[in-house]
Amino acid sequence: MFKIHKKVKYALIALKYMSGREPGELVTAKEVCTRFDIPFDPTARVLQLMAQHGVLKAEQGAHGGYRLVGDLDKLTIYSLSQMVVG
C-alpha cells in the first residue's frame, strides 16, 4: 500500500481545488480548509512553502490569497514531497 505524508495530501487537495478555479483567481488557506474540512495550520504552511518554491504566488492584504503560477504538468509527487516535507 502506498502512503503519502499528510502535508503532501493537503498540498494535493489545495492544488486540485485551485486548478479548478478561474486562472489568476485568489484562494485563501481558510477557504480550502473549510471546503475540505482539513486543519488550517499545516495547510497554510504547505501553501506558504509552495509559494516559496514558485508553484503559487502569495498576494498580501485584506483581499489576498494564493494563485497558481507554476505548471502543474511538470510537478511530480516526489518534487512536491521534497518541497513540503523536506
Backbone as a ProteinNet text record, in pm:
[ID]
protein_1_A
[PRIMARY]
MFKIHKKVKYALIALKYMSGREPGELVTAKEVCTRFDIPFDPTARVLQLMAQHGVLKAEQGAHGGYRLVGDLDKLTIYSLSQMVVG
[TERTIARY]
84.4	0	88.7	55	128.8	70.4	154.8	109.2	184.3	112.2	175.9	161.7	253.5	254.1	130.7	78.4	-42	-21.3	97.3	124.3	116.4	164.1	155.1	8.4	-68.7	-212.3	-280.5	-248.4	-307.6	-265.4	-140.4	-92	-167.2	-187	-259.4	-404.2	-467.8	-605.7	-612.6	-522.1	-521.9	-494.4	-397.8	-365.3	-481.4	-546.6	-662.1	-774	-799.8	-904	-869.7	-745.2	-703.2	-701	-672.7	-668.8	-808.6	-910.5	-1047.4	-1105.9	-1032.7	-1078.5	-1037.9	-1089.4	-1051.7	-902.1	-832.6	-690	-670.3	-578.8	-549.2	-638.6	-741.3	-831.5	-760.6	-776	-710.9	-793	-721.8	-782.2	-710.5	-784.6	-723	-707.2	-616.3	-597.7	-725	-789.4	-913.2	-1021.6	-1030.4	-1128.8	-1108	-983	-950.6	-982.8	-943.6	-965.7	-1113.6	-1190.4	-1333.5	-1401.3	-1364.3	-1426.6	-1402.1	-1281.1	-1244.8	-1229.2	-1259.9	-1252.9	-1115.9	-1012.6	-875.9	-819.5	-718.7	-666.4	-598.1	-618.3	-570.4	-419.1	-357.3	-214.4	-124.7	-136.7	-48.2	-80.2	-205.5	-242.5	-185.3	-196.1	-140.8	10.5	77.4	223.2	261.1	184.2	209.1	192.3	90.7	69.4	185.1	234.7	349.6	473.3	496.1	612.4	602	482.7	465.3	485.4	447.8	470.1	620.1	693.3	838.2	910.7	854.6	917.4	862.9	777.1	732.7	614.9	550.6	432.9	310.5	305.6	197.5	255.8	169.9	207.9	118.6	179.6	105.7	76.1	-47.4	-90.2	-126.5	-62.7	-86.6	-206.6	-259.6	-364.1	-497.6	-593.8	-726.3	-796	-768.4	-829.2	-725	-626.7	-516.9	-548.4	-451.6	-464.3	-352.6	-375.3	-277.2	-337.3	-250.4	-293.4	-185.1	-225.9	-131.7	-49.2	79.9	166.4	254.4	277.3	361.1	281.5	352.1	289.3	272.5	148.2	122.3	158.2	166.2	205.4	350	431.1	572.8	600.6	499.1	515.4	493.8	590.6	578.9	547.8	499.7	473.1	603.4	711.7	840.7	884.1	876.7	919.2	825.8	697.4	603.7	634.9	665.8	701.3	828.9	928.4	1052.5	1028.2	936.4	904.8	837.2	738.4	657.9	701.1	768.4	813	961.6	1037.6	1181.8	1259.6
-118.1	0	124.2	219.5	343.7	446.8	501.3	603.2	732.4	843.5	972.9	1051.4	1141.7	1226.9	1317	1349.1	1432.7	1569.8	1626.3	1756.6	1747.3	1637.2	1617.3	1604.5	1535.4	1520.9	1658.1	1743.4	1876.7	1959.6	1944	2016.9	1973	1843	1791.9	1839.4	1839.5	1888	2034.4	2115.4	2258.2	2281.4	2209.6	2227.3	2185.4	2076.6	2031.1	2134.9	2187.9	2288.5	2415.1	2458.6	2581	2563.9	2444.7	2421.8	2426.9	2406.2	2412.9	2552.7	2648.1	2787.3	2861.4	2981.3	3065.3	3099.4	3106.6	3144.1	3281.3	3286.7	3411.9	3440	3358.4	3379.3	3343.4	3428.2	3406	3310.4	3224.8	3128.5	3140.8	3145.2	3155.1	3016.8	3007.1	2881.4	2846.4	2947	2923.6	2866.2	2915.6	2866.4	2718	2679.1	2539.5	2451.8	2497.7	2420.4	2401.9	2507.1	2499.1	2406.6	2417.7	2338.4	2189.1	2152.3	2010.8	1959.6	2043.6	2005.2	1947	2024.5	1987	2092.9	2059.4	2153.9	2274.6	2391	2516.6	2531.3	2510.6	2539.7	2463.1	2329.7	2261.6	2297.2	2323	2359.3	2496.6	2592.1	2725.4	2718	2635.9	2621.1	2558.7	2460.1	2395.8	2496.9	2580.4	2682.8	2782.6	2818.9	2909.3	2846.6	2719.2	2650.6	2642.6	2614.2	2607.5	2745.3	2850.6	2986.7	3018.2	2973.1	2996.1	2924.4	2812.4	2734.6	2769.3	2869.2	2917.5	2846.3	2757	2689.2	2780.5	2855.3	2950.1	3089.8	3189	3328.1	3376.1	3431.5	3483	3630.5	3668.8	3808.9	3850.2	3955.3	4003.3	4096.4	4117.5	4216.7	4157	4244.7	4202.8	4113.2	4134	4052.5	3961.4	3921.1	3841	3693.3	3616.8	3472	3416.7	3301	3233.6	3207.5	3210.9	3173.9	3088.6	3002	2915.2	2994.6	2970.5	3030.8	2925.7	2815	2709.5	2617.7	2541.4	2444.3	2312.7	2275.3	2153.9	2027.6	2035.4	1918.2	1877.8	1972.7	1944.7	1912.7	1919.8	1893.4	1744.8	1681.8	1539.7	1523.2	1406.7	1375.8	1383.7	1335.6	1340	1483.5	1570.8	1709.1	1780.8	1750.8	1809.3	1762.2	1635.5	1579.9	1644.5	1660.9	1725.3	1870.4	1933.3	2073.8	2093.9	2013.2	2037.2	1957.8	1847	1764.7	1781.7	1792.2	1811.2	1685.6
0	0	0	-83.4	-96.9	-1.8	86.9	180.3	153.7	164.7	148.1	277.5	297.5	416	413.6	530	537.3	473.3	487.8	426.6	273.9	217.9	73.4	33.7	115.1	90.1	89.8	186.6	192.2	71.3	28.6	-88.6	-213.9	-228.6	-345.1	-346.3	-229.7	-219.2	-261.3	-209.3	-241.8	-389.8	-446.1	-587.3	-677.2	-642.9	-721.4	-716.2	-598.3	-582.3	-660.8	-651.5	-719.7	-871.6	-918.5	-1063.5	-1124.4	-1044.2	-1092.6	-1091.2	-1039.5	-1032.4	-1159.7	-1176.4	-1290.4	-1281.2	-1393.5	-1389.6	-1324.8	-1229.5	-1160.5	-1041.4	-1019	-905.8	-775.4	-675.8	-546.6	-460.3	-390	-298.5	-165.5	-55.2	76.5	137.9	233.4	306.1	382.3	438.2	512.7	422.1	300.8	204.6	175.4	151.6	123	244.4	363	485.9	515.9	497.6	523.4	423.3	298.1	191.6	209.2	252.4	260.8	403.1	500.9	641.7	678.2	646.9	681.3	774.5	855.2	953.9	889.3	951.3	895	900.7	1017.6	1033.8	935.9	925.3	829.4	684.4	653.9	517.3	481.9	573.5	549.8	531.3	610	598	463.8	419.4	290.3	176.7	184.6	82	80.8	198.6	207.3	142.5	169.8	112.6	-39.5	-90.1	-235.2	-298.1	-226.7	-276.2	-278.4	-176.9	-172.1	-285.9	-332	-438.8	-577.3	-587.1	-717.3	-779.6	-705.6	-758.9	-746.4	-637.2	-611.1	-596.8	-607.9	-580.6	-468.4	-365	-249.7	-271	-247.5	-253.4	-111.6	-61.8	74.1	77.5	197.8	216.3	255.1	273.5	318.1	215.5	88.8	-16.6	-81	-3.2	-53.2	-56	-97.8	-105.5	-191.4	-248.9	-332.2	-469	-570.3	-704.4	-768.2	-858.8	-928.6	-1027.7	-1029.4	-1130.2	-1197	-1131	-1187	-1277.4	-1359.2	-1448.5	-1372.7	-1347.1	-1270	-1346.9	-1480.3	-1559	-1532.6	-1488.6	-1462.6	-1316.5	-1231.2	-1088.4	-1060.9	-996.3	-963.4	-814.9	-778.7	-638.1	-558.7	-617.4	-549.1	-520.7	-622.3	-601.9	-504.6	-509.7	-414.3	-273.4	-258.2	-127.4	-74.5	-157.7	-116	-76.1	-145.7	-121.1	14.9	47.7	167.2	289.6	269.5	382	407.1	299.5	313.3	293.5
[MASK]
++++++++++++++++++++++++++++++++++++++++++++++++++++++++++++++++++++++++++++++++++++++

